[in-house]
Amino acid sequence: MMKWYYLDIYGESEAELFEKVASMGLTGVSFPREEGAHLRIYFHSLKEREMVIKALYGSFDFEVGEEDDKDWVRQVEEGYEPVRAGRFVVVPTNLTPLFIKPGMAFGTGYHSSTRIALKLIDSEVNGSFKKSVDLGCGSGILSIALYRKGIKPIFAVDNDPLALKETKENLERNGINSGVYVVGGDLLSFFKAGVKFDLVVANLVLPIFETCLSEIAGHMESNGLFVASGITVAERSHFLDLLEANSFKIVALLEEDGWIGTAAVFRGN
């Protein structure tokens, strides 16, 4: 695999660094930094890099390194965070934006339980799932995330008319006009007993899980994935026991700010 040799240059001003590099016929990539400026230049050979170091020696601080061809592209992408400028937000292409209007329905991304569910969807869900349901969809944020992962169809279920309205509006904001079906009702009550899902996501609370987890298990395909959030750290042991009692095997667990979430595989009855 081809290697790239890089030179990290540090200075007080990003404009000064870019101007100096441009005067040498080179281009660089700027990395975010709290103070000062950080510019990285990539080279095909060590000889090219040494020539530039000699030309800039004494003017700036340097660090050198090398990376595989595929790694430096990924690192450049991952080094950038969304940038807000007025009402504009610049989003790097390696990130997936979800457009949510803050409203009365739960699920704006500001609560830890929502972020945990999104992280689990990002890490554990792929496009192979054939039928999924978002129980207690709230704003629809988890359904939108599933859709962005290539999941269709998705049933977004909630018993709150306001949540159903906001889910529909947020789907439209994200350009989703098919593949997600918004359903009114108490969790799985809309679906007949024989309907099975291979993916279920639910950001609820422990008392609801206590009363409905067996029903959720009854609507899951064997080896289906269950992503659950909304559990406090204090409730962790009880919830994990509840999963075990209903034939779920935990494959991932996340904790953030006193909340936990899990991804678990249904082992069948």
C-alpha positions, 0 to 999 in steps of 0.5 A: 500500500502506498504511503503518504509522508506528511509535514505538520506546520504550526503558526500563529496565523492560518492565513500566514501559513497558507500564504507561505505554502502557496508561495512554494506551489504547495497546498495544505489541509487546515486542522481545527485548533483552539489556539494558533494554526495547524496546517498539514502538507502531504508528500509522495516522497521523503525527499520532497518533504525534506526540501520543504523543511529546509525552506521553512526551517526557523520560521515555524514549528514542525512535526512529521509522520507517515500514513497509509493512503486510505488513512490520511483521507479518513483522518482529514474528514474526521478532524472536522466538526460541523461549523456554524456561521449565523444560520448556516451550518457547514456539515462535513460529508462524512457526517449524516445530518438529521433535520429536527425542528424542536417541538413538544415531542421528545427527541431533539438530540439534546437528551442523552437517551436520544444520543445513545440510541442514535449512537447504537443505530450508527454502530449496530444497524446496517441496511440488511434489516427488512422490517423495522419499527420505532416504538414511541417515535416522538419527533421521528428522529430515530426513524430518520436515522434508520432511513439514513442507514438504508432501512425500509420499511420503517413503522414509526409508532406513537400514541400522541397525536402531536408526536405523529404530527411532528414526525410527519413534519420532520420526515418532510424536512429530511426529504423522506416521502416514502418508506416510513409509515407513521402509525397511531397507537399504543406501541405494538397494538396496531400490529396483528399477532403474527407480524414480526420485525427484525429490528425494533428501536425504542427510547422509552422508560423502564416502567413501559419496558416492564409491561411491554418487553414480552410483547416486543419479544413476541413480535421479533424475528429470531436473531432480530436486533432490539435497540433500547434506550431511556434507562437510568444507570440506577435501573441498569441491573434490573433492565439487563435482567429483564432482557435476559428473561425475555431471551435477549442477548446483549451485544452492545451497551452505552452509557452517557450522563447517567443513562444507558442504552443497549443493543440486544439480539433476540434469541427466539422462544 
